Amino acid sequence: MIELFTADTPNGWKISIMLEEINFKYKLTKVNLSGDQFKPEFKKISPFNKIPVIIDHKHNKTVFESGVILMYLGEKSKKTIS
Ligand SMILES: N[C@@H](CCC(=O)N[C@@H](CS)C(=O)NCC(=O)O)C(=O)O
């Protein structure tokens, strides 16, 4: 299962849209950007203190940077553009 750490911003929306498009089940965890991004436990998964981040619990992988997350999910989905 994918867990998405996100907030109500375009970079966050990009990943929600992708997850919906590829029809993956995911858990959405909201991050309050008024300061929670600087908490040590969040820094462990997001070294630059930014959303979005995903944890792929099944494969024990953490991915940050929206473009990288999109590529990761695209590859996982095995969908092609036609
Ligand atoms: N290059 C990053 C940018 C991420 C980014 O700027 N996230 C913003 C929200 S859209 C953020 O977490 N801001 C909190 C902060 O800078 O403290 C990406 O594409 O993921």
PDB file of the backbone (N, CA, C, O) and the ligand in Angstrom, with CONECT records:
HET    LIG  A 101      20
ATOM      1  N   MET A   1       0.836  -1.193   0.000  1.00  0.00           N
ATOM      2  CA  MET A   1       0.000   0.000   0.000  1.00  0.00           C
ATOM      3  C   MET A   1       0.877   1.251   0.000  1.00  0.00           C
ATOM      4  O   MET A   1       1.936   1.305   0.625  1.00  0.00           O
ATOM      5  N   ILE A   2       0.388   2.250  -0.728  1.00  0.00           N
ATOM      6  CA  ILE A   2       1.118   3.518  -0.814  1.00  0.00           C
ATOM      7  C   ILE A   2       0.533   4.479   0.225  1.00  0.00           C
ATOM      8  O   ILE A   2      -0.684   4.606   0.357  1.00  0.00           O
ATOM      9  N   GLU A   3       1.413   5.141   0.947  1.00  0.00           N
ATOM     10  CA  GLU A   3       0.971   6.218   1.831  1.00  0.00           C
ATOM     11  C   GLU A   3       1.508   7.523   1.274  1.00  0.00           C
ATOM     12  O   GLU A   3       2.708   7.682   1.050  1.00  0.00           O
ATOM     13  N   LEU A   4       0.587   8.453   1.056  1.00  0.00           N
ATOM     14  CA  LEU A   4       0.965   9.758   0.496  1.00  0.00           C
ATOM     15  C   LEU A   4       0.916  10.812   1.587  1.00  0.00           C
ATOM     16  O   LEU A   4      -0.118  11.031   2.218  1.00  0.00           O
ATOM     17  N   PHE A   5       2.040  11.453   1.797  1.00  0.00           N
ATOM     18  CA  PHE A   5       2.129  12.573   2.723  1.00  0.00           C
ATOM     19  C   PHE A   5       2.002  13.822   1.884  1.00  0.00           C
ATOM     20  O   PHE A   5       2.822  14.077   1.002  1.00  0.00           O
ATOM     21  N   THR A   6       0.963  14.605   2.163  1.00  0.00           N
ATOM     22  CA  THR A   6       0.649  15.688   1.243  1.00  0.00           C
ATOM     23  C   THR A   6      -0.019  16.866   1.948  1.00  0.00           C
ATOM     24  O   THR A   6      -0.304  16.825   3.145  1.00  0.00           O
ATOM     25  N   ALA A   7      -0.254  17.904   1.173  1.00  0.00           N
ATOM     26  CA  ALA A   7      -0.991  19.073   1.650  1.00  0.00           C
ATOM     27  C   ALA A   7      -1.751  19.621   0.442  1.00  0.00           C
ATOM     28  O   ALA A   7      -1.580  19.159  -0.686  1.00  0.00           O
ATOM     29  N   ASP A   8      -2.580  20.600   0.709  1.00  0.00           N
ATOM     30  CA  ASP A   8      -3.454  21.137  -0.329  1.00  0.00           C
ATOM     31  C   ASP A   8      -2.690  22.135  -1.212  1.00  0.00           C
ATOM     32  O   ASP A   8      -2.926  23.342  -1.148  1.00  0.00           O
ATOM     33  N   THR A   9      -1.785  21.619  -2.024  1.00  0.00           N
ATOM     34  CA  THR A   9      -0.983  22.463  -2.919  1.00  0.00           C
ATOM     35  C   THR A   9      -0.849  21.742  -4.260  1.00  0.00           C
ATOM     36  O   THR A   9      -1.076  20.534  -4.337  1.00  0.00           O
ATOM     37  N   PRO A  10      -0.485  22.469  -5.314  1.00  0.00           N
ATOM     38  CA  PRO A  10      -0.339  21.812  -6.620  1.00  0.00           C
ATOM     39  C   PRO A  10       0.631  20.630  -6.613  1.00  0.00           C
ATOM     40  O   PRO A  10       0.354  19.617  -7.256  1.00  0.00           O
ATOM     41  N   ASN A  11       1.753  20.727  -5.909  1.00  0.00           N
ATOM     42  CA  ASN A  11       2.686  19.594  -5.881  1.00  0.00           C
ATOM     43  C   ASN A  11       2.062  18.384  -5.195  1.00  0.00           C
ATOM     44  O   ASN A  11       2.332  17.241  -5.564  1.00  0.00           O
ATOM     45  N   GLY A  12       1.228  18.646  -4.199  1.00  0.00           N
ATOM     46  CA  GLY A  12       0.508  17.548  -3.555  1.00  0.00           C
ATOM     47  C   GLY A  12      -0.556  16.978  -4.469  1.00  0.00           C
ATOM     48  O   GLY A  12      -0.692  15.760  -4.587  1.00  0.00           O
ATOM     49  N   TRP A  13      -1.316  17.856  -5.119  1.00  0.00           N
ATOM     50  CA  TRP A  13      -2.402  17.401  -6.002  1.00  0.00           C
ATOM     51  C   TRP A  13      -1.880  16.513  -7.121  1.00  0.00           C
ATOM     52  O   TRP A  13      -2.531  15.539  -7.500  1.00  0.00           O
ATOM     53  N   LYS A  14      -0.697  16.849  -7.657  1.00  0.00           N
ATOM     54  CA  LYS A  14      -0.151  16.069  -8.772  1.00  0.00           C
ATOM     55  C   LYS A  14      -0.130  14.585  -8.441  1.00  0.00           C
ATOM     56  O   LYS A  14      -0.458  13.742  -9.275  1.00  0.00           O
ATOM     57  N   ILE A  15       0.261  14.282  -7.208  1.00  0.00           N
ATOM     58  CA  ILE A  15       0.427  12.869  -6.835  1.00  0.00           C
ATOM     59  C   ILE A  15      -0.941  12.221  -6.595  1.00  0.00           C
ATOM     60  O   ILE A  15      -1.157  11.064  -6.955  1.00  0.00           O
ATOM     61  N   SER A  16      -1.862  12.975  -5.984  1.00  0.00           N
ATOM     62  CA  SER A  16      -3.217  12.418  -5.806  1.00  0.00           C
ATOM     63  C   SER A  16      -3.837  12.100  -7.157  1.00  0.00           C
ATOM     64  O   SER A  16      -4.452  11.049  -7.337  1.00  0.00           O
ATOM     65  N   ILE A  17      -3.670  13.017  -8.106  1.00  0.00           N
ATOM     66  CA  ILE A  17      -4.245  12.809  -9.452  1.00  0.00           C
ATOM     67  C   ILE A  17      -3.649  11.551 -10.076  1.00  0.00           C
ATOM     68  O   ILE A  17      -4.367  10.729 -10.645  1.00  0.00           O
ATOM     69  N   MET A  18      -2.333  11.412  -9.965  1.00  0.00           N
ATOM     70  CA  MET A  18      -1.665  10.230 -10.538  1.00  0.00           C
ATOM     71  C   MET A  18      -2.187   8.948  -9.887  1.00  0.00           C
ATOM     72  O   MET A  18      -2.498   7.981 -10.581  1.00  0.00           O
ATOM     73  N   LEU A  19      -2.285   8.939  -8.562  1.00  0.00           N
ATOM     74  CA  LEU A  19      -2.750   7.739  -7.865  1.00  0.00           C
ATOM     75  C   LEU A  19      -4.173   7.377  -8.284  1.00  0.00           C
ATOM     76  O   LEU A  19      -4.510   6.201  -8.424  1.00  0.00           O
ATOM     77  N   GLU A  20      -4.996   8.392  -8.479  1.00  0.00           N
ATOM     78  CA  GLU A  20      -6.372   8.136  -8.940  1.00  0.00           C
ATOM     79  C   GLU A  20      -6.359   7.595 -10.372  1.00  0.00           C
ATOM     80  O   GLU A  20      -7.082   6.651 -10.692  1.00  0.00           O
ATOM     81  N   GLU A  21      -5.540   8.196 -11.221  1.00  0.00           N
ATOM     82  CA  GLU A  21      -5.496   7.793 -12.634  1.00  0.00           C
ATOM     83  C   GLU A  21      -5.033   6.345 -12.803  1.00  0.00           C
ATOM     84  O   GLU A  21      -5.534   5.622 -13.663  1.00  0.00           O
ATOM     85  N   ILE A  22      -4.067   5.928 -11.970  1.00  0.00           N
ATOM     86  CA  ILE A  22      -3.561   4.557 -12.122  1.00  0.00           C
ATOM     87  C   ILE A  22      -4.332   3.583 -11.228  1.00  0.00           C
ATOM     88  O   ILE A  22      -4.072   2.380 -11.198  1.00  0.00           O
ATOM     89  N   ASN A  23      -5.302   4.166 -10.496  1.00  0.00           N
ATOM     90  CA  ASN A  23      -6.223   3.320  -9.715  1.00  0.00           C
ATOM     91  C   ASN A  23      -5.535   2.547  -8.597  1.00  0.00           C
ATOM     92  O   ASN A  23      -5.888   1.399  -8.324  1.00  0.00           O
ATOM     93  N   PHE A  24      -4.551   3.173  -7.949  1.00  0.00           N
ATOM     94  CA  PHE A  24      -3.876   2.540  -6.818  1.00  0.00           C
ATOM     95  C   PHE A  24      -4.620   2.899  -5.538  1.00  0.00           C
ATOM     96  O   PHE A  24      -5.096   4.020  -5.365  1.00  0.00           O
ATOM     97  N   LYS A  25      -4.704   1.924  -4.653  1.00  0.00           N
ATOM     98  CA  LYS A  25      -5.231   2.220  -3.315  1.00  0.00           C
ATOM     99  C   LYS A  25      -4.151   2.966  -2.547  1.00  0.00           C
ATOM    100  O   LYS A  25      -2.978   2.600  -2.623  1.00  0.00           O
ATOM    101  N   TYR A  26      -4.519   3.988  -1.822  1.00  0.00           N
ATOM    102  CA  TYR A  26      -3.501   4.703  -1.051  1.00  0.00           C
ATOM    103  C   TYR A  26      -4.108   5.316   0.194  1.00  0.00           C
ATOM    104  O   TYR A  26      -5.309   5.564   0.296  1.00  0.00           O
ATOM    105  N   LYS A  27      -3.206   5.544   1.132  1.00  0.00           N
ATOM    106  CA  LYS A  27      -3.607   6.212   2.362  1.00  0.00           C
ATOM    107  C   LYS A  27      -3.083   7.644   2.273  1.00  0.00           C
ATOM    108  O   LYS A  27      -1.922   7.873   1.933  1.00  0.00           O
ATOM    109  N   LEU A  28      -3.945   8.591   2.578  1.00  0.00           N
ATOM    110  CA  LEU A  28      -3.540   9.990   2.498  1.00  0.00           C
ATOM    111  C   LEU A  28      -3.257  10.523   3.906  1.00  0.00           C
ATOM    112  O   LEU A  28      -4.126  10.504   4.779  1.00  0.00           O
ATOM    113  N   THR A  29      -2.052  10.986   4.103  1.00  0.00           N
ATOM    114  CA  THR A  29      -1.684  11.581   5.389  1.00  0.00           C
ATOM    115  C   THR A  29      -1.387  13.053   5.161  1.00  0.00           C
ATOM    116  O   THR A  29      -0.434  13.406   4.467  1.00  0.00           O
ATOM    117  N   LYS A  30      -2.210  13.906   5.751  1.00  0.00           N
ATOM    118  CA  LYS A  30      -2.041  15.358   5.570  1.00  0.00           C
ATOM    119  C   LYS A  30      -0.890  15.875   6.421  1.00  0.00           C
ATOM    120  O   LYS A  30      -0.721  15.483   7.575  1.00  0.00           O
ATOM    121  N   VAL A  31      -0.117  16.749   5.836  1.00  0.00           N
ATOM    122  CA  VAL A  31       0.972  17.410   6.565  1.00  0.00           C
ATOM    123  C   VAL A  31       0.608  18.887   6.666  1.00  0.00           C
ATOM    124  O   VAL A  31       0.346  19.543   5.658  1.00  0.00           O
ATOM    125  N   ASN A  32       0.597  19.395   7.880  1.00  0.00           N
ATOM    126  CA  ASN A  32       0.284  20.805   8.095  1.00  0.00           C
ATOM    127  C   ASN A  32       1.547  21.621   7.818  1.00  0.00           C
ATOM    128  O   ASN A  32       2.518  21.572   8.573  1.00  0.00           O
ATOM    129  N   LEU A  33       1.507  22.369   6.719  1.00  0.00           N
ATOM    130  CA  LEU A  33       2.713  23.098   6.302  1.00  0.00           C
ATOM    131  C   LEU A  33       2.971  24.352   7.136  1.00  0.00           C
ATOM    132  O   LEU A  33       3.828  25.165   6.790  1.00  0.00           O
ATOM    133  N   SER A  34       2.244  24.506   8.213  1.00  0.00           N
ATOM    134  CA  SER A  34       2.549  25.605   9.139  1.00  0.00           C
ATOM    135  C   SER A  34       3.653  25.227  10.116  1.00  0.00           C
ATOM    136  O   SER A  34       3.932  25.967  11.059  1.00  0.00           O
ATOM    137  N   GLY A  35       4.286  24.070   9.891  1.00  0.00           N
ATOM    138  CA  GLY A  35       5.404  23.707  10.766  1.00  0.00           C
ATOM    139  C   GLY A  35       5.668  22.216  10.879  1.00  0.00           C
ATOM    140  O   GLY A  35       6.772  21.810  11.241  1.00  0.00           O
ATOM    141  N   ASP A  36       4.663  21.389  10.573  1.00  0.00           N
ATOM    142  CA  ASP A  36       4.870  19.939  10.747  1.00  0.00           C
ATOM    143  C   ASP A  36       5.945  19.389   9.804  1.00  0.00           C
ATOM    144  O   ASP A  36       6.532  18.339  10.066  1.00  0.00           O
ATOM    145  N   GLN A  37       6.196  20.112   8.703  1.00  0.00           N
ATOM    146  CA  GLN A  37       7.221  19.621   7.761  1.00  0.00           C
ATOM    147  C   GLN A  37       8.626  19.682   8.362  1.00  0.00           C
ATOM    148  O   GLN A  37       9.554  19.054   7.852  1.00  0.00           O
ATOM    149  N   PHE A  38       8.775  20.445   9.455  1.00  0.00           N
ATOM    150  CA  PHE A  38      10.098  20.566  10.083  1.00  0.00           C
ATOM    151  C   PHE A  38      10.285  19.603  11.262  1.00  0.00           C
ATOM    152  O   PHE A  38      11.343  19.587  11.891  1.00  0.00           O
ATOM    153  N   LYS A  39       9.266  18.809  11.557  1.00  0.00           N
ATOM    154  CA  LYS A  39       9.389  17.859  12.667  1.00  0.00           C
ATOM    155  C   LYS A  39      10.405  16.771  12.299  1.00  0.00           C
ATOM    156  O   LYS A  39      10.462  16.329  11.151  1.00  0.00           O
ATOM    157  N   PRO A  40      11.205  16.343  13.285  1.00  0.00           N
ATOM    158  CA  PRO A  40      12.254  15.345  12.997  1.00  0.00           C
ATOM    159  C   PRO A  40      11.715  14.076  12.349  1.00  0.00           C
ATOM    160  O   PRO A  40      12.368  13.503  11.477  1.00  0.00           O
ATOM    161  N   GLU A  41      10.526  13.630  12.767  1.00  0.00           N
ATOM    162  CA  GLU A  41      10.009  12.377  12.181  1.00  0.00           C
ATOM    163  C   GLU A  41       9.650  12.557  10.703  1.00  0.00           C
ATOM    164  O   GLU A  41       9.724  11.609   9.921  1.00  0.00           O
ATOM    165  N   PHE A  42       9.256  13.797  10.322  1.00  0.00           N
ATOM    166  CA  PHE A  42       8.966  14.020   8.904  1.00  0.00           C
ATOM    167  C   PHE A  42      10.260  14.181   8.112  1.00  0.00           C
ATOM    168  O   PHE A  42      10.356  13.745   6.965  1.00  0.00           O
ATOM    169  N   LYS A  43      11.237  14.803   8.727  1.00  0.00           N
ATOM    170  CA  LYS A  43      12.541  14.983   8.045  1.00  0.00           C
ATOM    171  C   LYS A  43      13.178  13.639   7.685  1.00  0.00           C
ATOM    172  O   LYS A  43      13.936  13.540   6.720  1.00  0.00           O
ATOM    173  N   LYS A  44      12.860  12.605   8.475  1.00  0.00           N
ATOM    174  CA  LYS A  44      13.411  11.276   8.179  1.00  0.00           C
ATOM    175  C   LYS A  44      12.965  10.785   6.798  1.00  0.00           C
ATOM    176  O   LYS A  44      13.713  10.083   6.117  1.00  0.00           O
ATOM    177  N   ILE A  45      11.744  11.155   6.387  1.00  0.00           N
ATOM    178  CA  ILE A  45      11.261  10.698   5.084  1.00  0.00           C
ATOM    179  C   ILE A  45      11.376  11.786   4.023  1.00  0.00           C
ATOM    180  O   ILE A  45      11.288  11.500   2.829  1.00  0.00           O
ATOM    181  N   SER A  46      11.571  13.035   4.451  1.00  0.00           N
ATOM    182  CA  SER A  46      11.657  14.144   3.501  1.00  0.00           C
ATOM    183  C   SER A  46      12.814  15.056   3.913  1.00  0.00           C
ATOM    184  O   SER A  46      12.619  16.012   4.665  1.00  0.00           O
ATOM    185  N   PRO A  47      14.005  14.761   3.425  1.00  0.00           N
ATOM    186  CA  PRO A  47      15.192  15.477   3.905  1.00  0.00           C
ATOM    187  C   PRO A  47      15.159  16.986   3.655  1.00  0.00           C
ATOM    188  O   PRO A  47      15.851  17.737   4.343  1.00  0.00           O
ATOM    189  N   PHE A  48      14.356  17.445   2.668  1.00  0.00           N
ATOM    190  CA  PHE A  48      14.270  18.889   2.395  1.00  0.00           C
ATOM    191  C   PHE A  48      13.024  19.508   3.033  1.00  0.00           C
ATOM    192  O   PHE A  48      12.691  20.661   2.759  1.00  0.00           O
ATOM    193  N   ASN A  49      12.337  18.738   3.882  1.00  0.00           N
ATOM    194  CA  ASN A  49      11.154  19.231   4.621  1.00  0.00           C
ATOM    195  C   ASN A  49      10.012  19.640   3.703  1.00  0.00           C
ATOM    196  O   ASN A  49       9.306  20.607   3.988  1.00  0.00           O
ATOM    197  N   LYS A  50       9.825  18.927   2.623  1.00  0.00           N
ATOM    198  CA  LYS A  50       8.780  19.289   1.649  1.00  0.00           C
ATOM    199  C   LYS A  50       7.820  18.125   1.434  1.00  0.00           C
ATOM    200  O   LYS A  50       8.196  16.956   1.526  1.00  0.00           O
ATOM    201  N   ILE A  51       6.569  18.480   1.143  1.00  0.00           N
ATOM    202  CA  ILE A  51       5.651  17.495   0.589  1.00  0.00           C
ATOM    203  C   ILE A  51       5.740  17.662  -0.933  1.00  0.00           C
ATOM    204  O   ILE A  51       6.177  18.720  -1.387  1.00  0.00           O
ATOM    205  N   PRO A  52       5.355  16.692  -1.723  1.00  0.00           N
ATOM    206  CA  PRO A  52       4.841  15.379  -1.355  1.00  0.00           C
ATOM    207  C   PRO A  52       5.958  14.352  -1.116  1.00  0.00           C
ATOM    208  O   PRO A  52       7.089  14.491  -1.581  1.00  0.00           O
ATOM    209  N   VAL A  53       5.572  13.324  -0.369  1.00  0.00           N
ATOM    210  CA  VAL A  53       6.420  12.147  -0.146  1.00  0.00           C
ATOM    211  C   VAL A  53       5.499  10.935  -0.198  1.00  0.00           C
ATOM    212  O   VAL A  53       4.348  11.006   0.232  1.00  0.00           O
ATOM    213  N   ILE A  54       5.997   9.839  -0.716  1.00  0.00           N
ATOM    214  CA  ILE A  54       5.234   8.591  -0.585  1.00  0.00           C
ATOM    215  C   ILE A  54       6.084   7.548   0.130  1.00  0.00           C
ATOM    216  O   ILE A  54       7.310   7.527   0.018  1.00  0.00           O
ATOM    217  N   ILE A  55       5.399   6.692   0.860  1.00  0.00           N
ATOM    218  CA  ILE A  55       6.036   5.461   1.352  1.00  0.00           C
ATOM    219  C   ILE A  55       5.304   4.313   0.683  1.00  0.00           C
ATOM    220  O   ILE A  55       4.087   4.173   0.802  1.00  0.00           O
ATOM    221  N   ASP A  56       6.069   3.497  -0.020  1.00  0.00           N
ATOM    222  CA  ASP A  56       5.526   2.271  -0.603  1.00  0.00           C
ATOM    223  C   ASP A  56       5.773   1.181   0.442  1.00  0.00           C
ATOM    224  O   ASP A  56       6.843   0.574   0.486  1.00  0.00           O
ATOM    225  N   HIS A  57       4.773   0.948   1.273  1.00  0.00           N
ATOM    226  CA  HIS A  57       4.955   0.037   2.404  1.00  0.00           C
ATOM    227  C   HIS A  57       5.251  -1.389   1.946  1.00  0.00           C
ATOM    228  O   HIS A  57       5.995  -2.120   2.599  1.00  0.00           O
ATOM    229  N   LYS A  58       4.660  -1.773   0.820  1.00  0.00           N
ATOM    230  CA  LYS A  58       4.860  -3.145   0.335  1.00  0.00           C
ATOM    231  C   LYS A  58       6.330  -3.388  -0.018  1.00  0.00           C
ATOM    232  O   LYS A  58       6.879  -4.457   0.246  1.00  0.00           O
ATOM    233  N   HIS A  59       6.951  -2.373  -0.619  1.00  0.00           N
ATOM    234  CA  HIS A  59       8.337  -2.539  -1.059  1.00  0.00           C
ATOM    235  C   HIS A  59       9.331  -1.821  -0.141  1.00  0.00           C
ATOM    236  O   HIS A  59      10.526  -1.741  -0.423  1.00  0.00           O
ATOM    237  N   ASN A  60       8.794  -1.304   0.963  1.00  0.00           N
ATOM    238  CA  ASN A  60       9.646  -0.652   1.968  1.00  0.00           C
ATOM    239  C   ASN A  60      10.521   0.449   1.346  1.00  0.00           C
ATOM    240  O   ASN A  60      11.729   0.506   1.574  1.00  0.00           O
ATOM    241  N   LYS A  61       9.877   1.318   0.557  1.00  0.00           N
ATOM    242  CA  LYS A  61      10.605   2.389  -0.132  1.00  0.00           C
ATOM    243  C   LYS A  61       9.957   3.731   0.167  1.00  0.00           C
ATOM    244  O   LYS A  61       8.734   3.852   0.230  1.00  0.00           O
ATOM    245  N   THR A  62      10.806   4.734   0.350  1.00  0.00           N
ATOM    246  CA  THR A  62      10.323   6.104   0.512  1.00  0.00           C
ATOM    247  C   THR A  62      10.799   6.902  -0.686  1.00  0.00           C
ATOM    248  O   THR A  62      11.962   6.811  -1.080  1.00  0.00           O
ATOM    249  N   VAL A  63       9.891   7.693  -1.270  1.00  0.00           N
ATOM    250  CA  VAL A  63      10.251   8.488  -2.448  1.00  0.00           C
ATOM    251  C   VAL A  63       9.783   9.923  -2.229  1.00  0.00           C
ATOM    252  O   VAL A  63       8.632  10.154  -1.859  1.00  0.00           O
ATOM    253  N   PHE A  64      10.674  10.886  -2.458  1.00  0.00           N
ATOM    254  CA  PHE A  64      10.306  12.298  -2.370  1.00  0.00           C
ATOM    255  C   PHE A  64      10.668  12.981  -3.682  1.00  0.00           C
ATOM    256  O   PHE A  64      11.354  12.401  -4.523  1.00  0.00           O
ATOM    257  N   GLU A  65      10.203  14.216  -3.852  1.00  0.00           N
ATOM    258  CA  GLU A  65      10.294  15.018  -5.087  1.00  0.00           C
ATOM    259  C   GLU A  65       9.180  14.554  -6.034  1.00  0.00           C
ATOM    260  O   GLU A  65       9.155  13.405  -6.475  1.00  0.00           O
ATOM    261  N   SER A  66       8.269  15.475  -6.331  1.00  0.00           N
ATOM    262  CA  SER A  66       7.064  15.091  -7.072  1.00  0.00           C
ATOM    263  C   SER A  66       7.362  14.433  -8.416  1.00  0.00           C
ATOM    264  O   SER A  66       6.696  13.470  -8.797  1.00  0.00           O
ATOM    265  N   GLY A  67       8.366  14.949  -9.140  1.00  0.00           N
ATOM    266  CA  GLY A  67       8.679  14.361 -10.449  1.00  0.00           C
ATOM    267  C   GLY A  67       9.164  12.927 -10.304  1.00  0.00           C
ATOM    268  O   GLY A  67       8.823  12.063 -11.112  1.00  0.00           O
ATOM    269  N   VAL A  68       9.945  12.684  -9.289  1.00  0.00           N
ATOM    270  CA  VAL A  68      10.475  11.335  -9.057  1.00  0.00           C
ATOM    271  C   VAL A  68       9.335  10.400  -8.626  1.00  0.00           C
ATOM    272  O   VAL A  68       9.273   9.242  -9.039  1.00  0.00           O
ATOM    273  N   ILE A  69       8.444  10.926  -7.794  1.00  0.00           N
ATOM    274  CA  ILE A  69       7.290  10.120  -7.360  1.00  0.00           C
ATOM    275  C   ILE A  69       6.435   9.744  -8.577  1.00  0.00           C
ATOM    276  O   ILE A  69       5.980   8.606  -8.696  1.00  0.00           O
ATOM    277  N   LEU A  70       6.222  10.706  -9.474  1.00  0.00           N
ATOM    278  CA  LEU A  70       5.410  10.419 -10.669  1.00  0.00           C
ATOM    279  C   LEU A  70       6.067   9.332 -11.514  1.00  0.00           C
ATOM    280  O   LEU A  70       5.392   8.436 -12.024  1.00  0.00           O
ATOM    281  N   MET A  71       7.380   9.418 -11.657  1.00  0.00           N
ATOM    282  CA  MET A  71       8.074   8.390 -12.445  1.00  0.00           C
ATOM    283  C   MET A  71       7.981   7.028 -11.753  1.00  0.00           C
ATOM    284  O   MET A  71       7.761   6.010 -12.409  1.00  0.00           O
ATOM    285  N   TYR A  72       8.145   7.012 -10.443  1.00  0.00           N
ATOM    286  CA  TYR A  72       8.063   5.763  -9.675  1.00  0.00           C
ATOM    287  C   TYR A  72       6.689   5.127  -9.857  1.00  0.00           C
ATOM    288  O   TYR A  72       6.575   3.936 -10.146  1.00  0.00           O
ATOM    289  N   LEU A  73       5.652   5.937  -9.683  1.00  0.00           N
ATOM    290  CA  LEU A  73       4.288   5.399  -9.787  1.00  0.00           C
ATOM    291  C   LEU A  73       3.984   4.975 -11.226  1.00  0.00           C
ATOM    292  O   LEU A  73       3.337   3.953 -11.459  1.00  0.00           O
ATOM    293  N   GLY A  74       4.457   5.771 -12.183  1.00  0.00           N
ATOM    294  CA  GLY A  74       4.243   5.409 -13.591  1.00  0.00           C
ATOM    295  C   GLY A  74       4.837   4.047 -13.894  1.00  0.00           C
ATOM    296  O   GLY A  74       4.209   3.218 -14.552  1.00  0.00           O
ATOM    297  N   GLU A  75       6.053   3.820 -13.410  1.00  0.00           N
ATOM    298  CA  GLU A  75       6.702   2.525 -13.650  1.00  0.00           C
ATOM    299  C   GLU A  75       5.967   1.398 -12.930  1.00  0.00           C
ATOM    300  O   GLU A  75       5.786   0.314 -13.485  1.00  0.00           O
ATOM    301  N   LYS A  76       5.548   1.656 -11.708  1.00  0.00           N
ATOM    302  CA  LYS A  76       4.813   0.638 -10.942  1.00  0.00           C
ATOM    303  C   LYS A  76       3.493   0.276 -11.622  1.00  0.00           C
ATOM    304  O   LYS A  76       3.068  -0.879 -11.594  1.00  0.00           O
ATOM    305  N   SER A  77       2.858   1.257 -12.221  1.00  0.00           N
ATOM    306  CA  SER A  77       1.523   1.021 -12.801  1.00  0.00           C
ATOM    307  C   SER A  77       1.599   0.200 -14.085  1.00  0.00           C
ATOM    308  O   SER A  77       0.619  -0.420 -14.498  1.00  0.00           O
ATOM    309  N   LYS A  78       2.767   0.205 -14.705  1.00  0.00           N
ATOM    310  CA  LYS A  78       2.988  -0.492 -15.980  1.00  0.00           C
ATOM    311  C   LYS A  78       2.041   0.007 -17.074  1.00  0.00           C
ATOM    312  O   LYS A  78       1.802  -0.685 -18.063  1.00  0.00           O
ATOM    313  N   LYS A  79       1.513   1.205 -16.886  1.00  0.00           N
ATOM    314  CA  LYS A  79       0.627   1.762 -17.920  1.00  0.00           C
ATOM    315  C   LYS A  79       1.469   2.486 -18.951  1.00  0.00           C
ATOM    316  O   LYS A  79       2.511   3.054 -18.623  1.00  0.00           O
ATOM    317  N   THR A  80       1.018   2.468 -20.201  1.00  0.00           N
ATOM    318  CA  THR A  80       1.738   3.194 -21.244  1.00  0.00           C
ATOM    319  C   THR A  80       0.838   4.295 -21.793  1.00  0.00           C
ATOM    320  O   THR A  80      -0.388   4.225 -21.702  1.00  0.00           O
ATOM    321  N   ILE A  81       1.466   5.294 -22.355  1.00  0.00           N
ATOM    322  CA  ILE A  81       0.699   6.401 -22.947  1.00  0.00           C
ATOM    323  C   ILE A  81       0.355   6.009 -24.377  1.00  0.00           C
ATOM    324  O   ILE A  81       1.220   5.572 -25.136  1.00  0.00           O
ATOM    325  N   SER A  82      -0.895   6.166 -24.731  1.00  0.00           N
ATOM    326  CA  SER A  82      -1.253   5.863 -26.132  1.00  0.00           C
ATOM    327  C   SER A  82      -1.977   7.042 -26.754  1.00  0.00           C
ATOM    328  O   SER A  82      -2.360   6.985 -27.923  1.00  0.00           O
TER     329      SER A  82
HETATM  330  N1  LIG A 101      10.655  20.242  -5.997  1.00  0.00           N
HETATM  331  C1  LIG A 101       9.714  19.792  -4.989  1.00  0.00           C
HETATM  332  C2  LIG A 101       8.975  20.974  -4.436  1.00  0.00           C
HETATM  333  C3  LIG A 101       8.082  20.573  -3.303  1.00  0.00           C
HETATM  334  C4  LIG A 101       7.539  21.791  -2.589  1.00  0.00           C
HETATM  335  O1  LIG A 101       7.942  22.934  -2.852  1.00  0.00           O
HETATM  336  N2  LIG A 101       6.600  21.551  -1.668  1.00  0.00           N
HETATM  337  C5  LIG A 101       6.020  22.628  -0.924  1.00  0.00           C
HETATM  338  C6  LIG A 101       4.500  22.608  -1.058  1.00  0.00           C
HETATM  339  S1  LIG A 101       3.997  22.706  -2.737  1.00  0.00           S
HETATM  340  C7  LIG A 101       6.374  22.467   0.535  1.00  0.00           C
HETATM  341  O2  LIG A 101       6.420  21.369   1.047  1.00  0.00           O
HETATM  342  N3  LIG A 101       6.617  23.586   1.225  1.00  0.00           N
HETATM  343  C8  LIG A 101       6.903  23.582   2.620  1.00  0.00           C
HETATM  344  C9  LIG A 101       8.141  24.355   2.962  1.00  0.00           C
HETATM  345  O3  LIG A 101       8.875  24.747   2.018  1.00  0.00           O
HETATM  346  O4  LIG A 101       8.398  24.563   4.139  1.00  0.00           O
HETATM  347  C10 LIG A 101       8.755  18.788  -5.601  1.00  0.00           C
HETATM  348  O5  LIG A 101       8.446  18.906  -6.801  1.00  0.00           O
HETATM  349  O6  LIG A 101       8.313  17.873  -4.890  1.00  0.00           O
CONECT  330  331
CONECT  331  330  332  347
CONECT  332  331  333
CONECT  333  332  334
CONECT  334  333  335  336
CONECT  335  334
CONECT  336  334  337
CONECT  337  336  338  340
CONECT  338  337  339
CONECT  339  338
CONECT  340  337  341  342
CONECT  341  340
CONECT  342  340  343
CONECT  343  342  344
CONECT  344  343  345  346
CONECT  345  344
CONECT  346  344
CONECT  347  331  348  349
CONECT  348  347
CONECT  349  347
END
